[in-house]
Amino acid sequence: MTDFDLAAYDFALPDEQIAQQPADRRDASRMLVLGRETGALEDRTFADLPTLVRPEDVVVLNNTKVFPARLVGTREPGGGGAEMFLVTPAGDGCWDVLAKPGRKLREGARLRFGDALRAEVVAVLPDGKRRVRFEADGSLEEAFERVGQMPLPPYIHREEPNSQDRERYQTVYARHRGAVAAPTAGLHFTPTVLDQLRAQGTILAEVTLHVGYGTFEPVRVDDLRTHAVAPEWIEVTPETAAAINAARARGGRVVAVGTTTTRTLESAADEHGQVHAFSGETALTITPGHRFRAVDALLTNFHLPQSSLLVLVSTFADRETVLAAYAHAVASGYRFYSYGDCMLVV
């Protein structure tokens, strides 16, 4: 089995280690430190991060903001239940959505979400998604905020998100609305940890990648050489590019917070590792053979087996090294996935 075989990225995980709730405190999460070259492992907590980051480093955060993209409503007429997950804006009040029950939501189906939002299915797309036209008394954005729920992943087994999720499934530095899933490595940061990094001289820089469905869409090919992650919108400002390049010039490391930040930086870097300002879509898919040009260290949560995110991390630090770290995390009782613990690869 080679690094290009999807089956090579499998591992066993007991259900009880899939985190269903966030840690009591964001920075109380456990953090496994992995030596990228040596495979050395060290069990720490996230609150230790400032002691593992150097003053000359730059820590890069994804400042996207999750919006409540899960809509639960009723079909008209008849009042049967329906659920939609907003995936991609399609213009003119339309969105491409994941919808259920699919057999009931054919072209022409009409729905209502509370008193604020109405919808009609205008097309069934080849991939099974629905194109839906929404109408609201005010702006659609305000209506989604009123009636939508936070789009928790399906492995969090709750009837619906609770009030805590509005805060905890969002980073403390989120500012640009547009993500349908959280950049989960950033969920561990607190104002205190950010202040400690600044106080020791570490530069904090921000990029934006609006996390879309493509980030967590299952990989449907056996050979990763034929896999492509759906495009996502990114932005690297001139100020961020300058801060990253200055840190590199003084011998500092670029510490990417999450796979989304990594995808953004690698998309904006040239062959010499210089990061350039950019705004638009990236279609970069990081699979074995990618040469990392911008990122020197990676903070990341623990990802699903055979996922594009696990492939990215394994490309950064070697598949066997990462899977050995995952085996240690499973044996040591780490909590996995969005609300789980994290790993720092240095």
N, C-alpha and C positions, 0 to 999 in steps of 0.2 A: 504494500500500500504506500502511495506517495503523498506528498504534501498537497497535490492537486485533487486528491480523492476526498469528496465530502465526508465519506464514512470515517475518514481518519480523524475527524474532529468530534467524535462522540465520547461521552463519558456518562457514568451512572450517578444519579443524584437522588437521595431520598426526598420524598415529597415534603417532609417536615422541615427541610432546610430551604424551601422556597419561601422567602419572607412575605408574610401577608400584611404586616403593619410596619411602619418605619420604626427605627430605634427611638427610645425615649428622648434622646437628644441627638441632633444631627451629627455632632462631632464625636459621639460615643460609639460610632460604628467601629468594628475591627478593620484593620488594614494589614494585608499581607504584603510585605516588601520583597520583591523578586529581583535578583541580580540578572540583568539581561544577558550578560556574557557568561557568568559563572553558574547560574541556576541556584545561587544561594537564596535561602528563605529566612525571613524574620517576621515573627508575629508582633504587630504593633497595634495601636489604635489611631484613628484618623486625627485625633487631637495632636499627635506627634508630628504631623506633616511639616510644620515650620522648622523643626529640628533636622529634617531630611532634605530641605530645600536650601540652597546657598543664597547669600545676599546678591550675588552677581547673576542669578538665574532670572528668567521671566516665566511667570505662571500664566497660561492663556486659558481663559474661561469662555464658554459659549453662553451668551446673554439672551438667547431666545426665550420666549415666554409661552408656556402651554396655555391654550385656550380650551374651554369646555366643549370638546368636539363630539361627545356622545349625546345623542338625542333620543329620548324615549317618549313615544307618543301613541296616537291611535289612528287607525285607518277610517276613512269616511267613504260611504256610509257604513254603519254596522258597529264601529267602535272597537274592532279587534286591535290587539297590541302590535306595535312595530318599533323597531330600533334602527337607528342609523349612526354610522361613524363617518364623520367628515374627513375626506382624504385629500382632495385637491380642488381648489377653486377653478371653475371652468368659465367664468365671466357671465355677465348679464344675470346675476343673481343665482347662477347655477353652481352646484358642487358635484363632483364625482364622489360617491359614498359607498361604503360597505353597508348592506341592508339585510335585515331579516324580519319576518320570514320571506325569503326570496320568492317563493312560489306565489305569494300574495301581492308582491310589489312589482307588477308588470307596468308597461308603459300606460300612462293615463291614471294610475293609482294616485289618490289624493290622501293627504295626511294632515293631522293637526298636532302641534306640540304645545300644550297649554293654551293660553289665550293670546300668546305673543307671536306665534309662528305657524305658518301654513306652508305646505309643500305639495308638489306634483312630480311624479316620475315622468320624465320626458324621453328617456331612452334606457334600454338595457344594453350595456356595453359588452364587447366580445369577451372580456375577462371576468364577467359576472357582476362587476360593479354597476350601480345605477347612476345615471345623470339626473339630478333633481333640481328643480327650480323652486327657490324659497321666496316667500313673501312675508313681510312683517309690517306692522303699523309704523314703526320707526325704522332705524337702521338694522340691517341683518346682524351686524357685529353686536349691537346691544341686545338683540333678541337671543342670539346664541349665548351670551353671557348670562341672561336671565334664566333660560330654560335648560341649557346644556349642563352636562356632568363632566367631571374630569375623566379623561379617557384612560383609565387604569388598564394595564395589560390583562389578557384573559387568564393568566396563571395566578392572579390575585382573585381568590374565590370569595367574592362578596356580592350580595344582591345588587348593591349600588355603592358608589363612592360616598363617603361621609364628609362632614364639615372639615375634619382634620386634613383630608386629602387636598382641599383647595389651597392649603398652605404648604403641606409637606411634599406634594407632588409638583413642586416648583422650587427652583433655586432662589436663594435670598437675593441674588443679583439679576434676576430675570427682568428684562425691560422691553424687548421687542416682540410683540405678540405675533405668533405664526406657527407654533409647533403643535403637532397632534400627539406628541409623546415627550416626556422629559429627557433632557440630557443627564442621565441618572448619576454619573460620576460627580456632578456638581451638587447633588442633594446633600452631601455631607458638610459643605462649608457653612460656617456661621460668621456673623460679623466679627466675632472675637478672633477666629482663625485668620480671616482676611486682614484684620488690623495687625496681628502678630507678623504676618508676612511683610506687610508694608513697613512696620517698625524696624525690621532687620535689614531693610534695603532692597528686598525682592520686589521687582516690578510686577504689577498685575496688569495684564492686557486683555482686551475683550474682542472676540469675533462673534459672528452670528451665523448659525446654520439652523434653519427652520426644519426641525425633525419631522420627516414625513413617513408615510406608511412604508416606503421602501427600506427604511432603516431596520425595521423589524419583520419585513415580509420574509416568509420562509424561502430558503434556497431550494430551487426546484430542479437543479441539475446535479448530476453525479460528478462531473468534471468541472472544477472551479475555473478552468481556463475559458469556459463558456458562460460564466456567471456575470451578470451586470446588476449593480444596485441602481435603483431608479434615481434620476436626477433630483437634487435638492438645492434650494436657494441659499447662497452664502454671501457674506460680506466681510471683507477685511479692509478696515479704513486705513488711510495713509498714516495716521498716528500709530495704529497698532503695528503696521508693517515696520515703521521706523523704530519702535520700541523693541521689537523682536530682533531686528537686524543689529541694533546697538548692543543688545545683550550678547548676541553671538560674537560680535566684534571684540567684546571685553572678556571673552572666555567663558561666558555663562551658558547654561543649558536652557533649552526651550522645553518647558514642562507642560504638556498638553493635558487638559482636564477633559477626558472622555474621548471616545472614538469619533464623535461628531466634530470636536475641535481638531482632532488629528486629520480627518478627511478635509476639513477646511484649509488647514495650514499646508498640507501636502498638495492641495489643488492650487494654492497661491504661490508656491515656491518654484524657483527656476532650478536649472541643473546644478547651480553652485550653492544652493541652499538659501539664497536671498528670497525673502518673502515680499511680494508686491501687493499693492492695494488692488482689490477686485470686488465687483458686485455683480452677481448673476448666478446662473445655475452651474453646478458641478456634476459631472457624470463619472467622476473618478471612482473606480472600484479597486480596493486594495486587496490583492490576493498574493500568494507566494510568488516571489520574484520582484515585487515592488522594492525599489531602493528609497528608503526614507531620507528625505533631504532637509526637512525643517524641524522634525520632532526628535528630541534627545531622550525624553523620559515621558511616561504615560501613566496617568491615574485613571483607573477604569473599574467599573463594577464587574461582577462575575456574570458571564453571559450564557445563553442557552446553548445546548449541544447543537452542532451542525448549523450554526447561525453565521451570517456574514460578519457579525461583530466579533465572534470568537476567532474567525479566520483572520480578521484584521489584527487582533492582538497577537495571534500566533505567528503572523508574518513579521510583526515588530520584534518579537522576542524568541522565535523558533518554536515550532509546534510541540515538540517533545518536552521542551522546557516549560511551556505554558501548561500543558496537560499534567505534568508532574506537579506544578504548583496548584492546579485545580484538585488533583488527588489529595494533596496535603490539606487544602481548604475543606474538602468534603470530610476527611477523617478528623479534622480539628473542629468541626461543627460551625464553620462559617455560614452566614446567611447569604442566599443567592438572589440574583436578579434585581429588579428596579429598586425595591426597598431594602436590599441586602447590604452586605459589607463590600469592601473595595480592595483593590490591589494596586500598588505602586510599582511600576516596572522602571528600574533605573540602570 
